[in-house]
Amino acid sequence: MKIGKGWYALFTAPLMIVFMIVVVIPFIIGIGYSFFEWDGLAKHAATFVGFRNYGEVFKDQQFLNATVRTTIFTLITVVTVNLFGIIFALVVTTKLKVRNVARTMLFMPYLIGGLILGYIWKSVFQEFFLSIDWGNWLTDPVKSIVAMVVVTTWQLAGYVMIVYITGIMAIPADVLEAAQVDGASYMQTLFRVKFPMLMPSFTICLFLSLSNCFKIYDVNISLTGVGPNYQSEMFSLNIYNEIFSLSNFGYGQAKAIIFFLIIAIITLIQVSITKKREVAL
Amino acid sequence: MKKTGKVLAAVLIMAMVMSLMTGCGAGKKSGKITIFQSKTEIMTDLNQLAKDYTAETGVEVEVWETTGDNYYSDLKTGLSTQAGATLFSLQPGAESIEMADYLADLSGLSFVNKIGAGMADEINGKVVGIPYTVEGFGLVYNKNMVDAASIATTGDLINYLKTSEADNPLGLSQEDYFLIAHILNAPFAVQADPQGYLDAVLNGSERMADNDAFIEFAELMEAIRESCTNPVDITYDNNCGDFATGKTAMIHQGNWCTGMFADYNVDFDMSLAPVPVTGNKKISVSVPIAWYVNTDATEEEQKLAKDFLEWLYTSETGKTYMMDKFNFIPVVDGMKNNNLDPINQAVSEAVISGNTIPWVMSNWPAGIVTTDLAPITKEFFTTDMSGIELVDKLNDAFVAAAK
């Protein structure tokens, strides 16, 4: 039976309309704002400044530092999130008796919002660590980043675990059996059979964790804030403060566009690399 | 069959689009005002007051909720898109000047000439802001542990910090305003012409590090880092709690924190002392927020909002709410609050005797405390940066923000 185009339109229209209103149109308007100097009030005139905002972004040392910091944070966190995610997934897909309970518990941190997580962990890293003489981690330049890595990993590992579980369940039993018959050890099965079959899951999980970590905002603002000498400030928080605290709408918007381009380029590269390695049965 | 499908599709799409729109189009009834304000601690009582007002006058009052965080950016977004409240609050100073185009002239209200000197917010000769109350901050101290009479200069205070036997002689806390904004207000406010001095700092013609008050401030900050619990390690709640339980002898706080002391059985007397930079004897007192009427509201709505303010400040019910429920310090002649706690009492007395210095911090460039001053101060408290370096860095931040 041939399905009419009308039906496609019917089912996609609501989503398309919402997507246009809340994503595409504001994004295009935002590009326009980035060429103006404006404080965000409708009664105050905006001055056209051309590409000046973009030129200044590259001279803004605080923003460049935040860029480097966010990149380092992302590299570490993507590794830890996926490492823990895959380990959890391998553990809870064995014949372990508590596997269902374990899945639920590991997934639960993801259901708590990042803001709340940040505030909960703040008291751990600050009050609890001070009480056992480990010092305040949130005011130390290196440890505050480590703290953010820990919290983000704790939050996201359970989420990517779910994706890996689906991937592992989808591996045909006969392939694994064949490996067993051929006398492959556990490690050989894992690296030679399971991981290549899991490549589609890797693509998704790396993409999700990569873009999530670059965009980190809620954990940043609630756990560490800007920190001493801006040492814990990430991309998004820098942009937020520029726009909403200092009222530099045009300049902040220019930063946001550059931020978007960086994330888009990096994730596109990642997806195209991992896609190539996917094997089809 | 195919035709019916298309018609059906069109009808359904229409239905969905319509349902999306109804949420935004709630019609305005006549005789209704909306209030959006940032003083969250009076929210419950304000809702009750709105009901009482409706019962008395028939005018519907809708109070919009806020958690207080992001209030100012929410307000700006609302006003900018013509969806702002009729009556709203702002901090008089940098905020009200930025929003001046949206503020209606309130000079016509009957009680305007009874407002305490300099407390109404005037822009271009017109009264636009009606003060809620006054608030004051300084050194809140435990009378059993601190002899305030012996602290008259910065040197005395530093000497006290070094010799005090309390667990924590002077508590600041990690929140941006309690860490730096309030205490940095003192050296600005003791200048002969605070506003003129601030302008000179902002345009770069004066350096803070050349000024006696700021040199003393730098020494004081070094002494705090040396002798007190590191402020970046304490939260506001713990700081006030430690004071209430006698572990901390003195905190740099204001009258708003007394509400917390009610939760503890405080068994000592306390009072409020000035920060003694260059021998200062006055506490920092000002109007934290004021009421403003939206010029973009219709004539009728503006009239209703003004009537509401008139009622709030002159009717018996309104005054009772302001004094007994909100527990405000009176700012309009003819009001009196008989149940003030010691700290509020000290602020009230300072207002009456004129023993006050202004909140210069209200005129600092908007947003600067959170984005720059706090990160710099946190760096000071976690490294061995000198006090003068701190003052210099703060100075650079002021100049950069004013550009």
Interface residues (C-beta under 8 A of the other chain):
Chain A: G4 G6 W7 A9 L10 A13 P14 I17 V18 D39 G40 L41 A42 K43 H44 Q126 E127 L130 N136 T139 D140 G225 V226 G227 P228 N229 Y230 Q231 E233 N241 F244 S245 L246 S247
Chain B: K2 G5 K6 A9 L12 I13 M16 V17 L20 N70 S73 K76 T77 L79 S80 T81 Q82 E98 M99 D101 Y102 N230 V232 D233 N238 A366 G367 I368 T370 T371 A374 P375 I376 K378 E379 F380 F381 T382 T383 A401
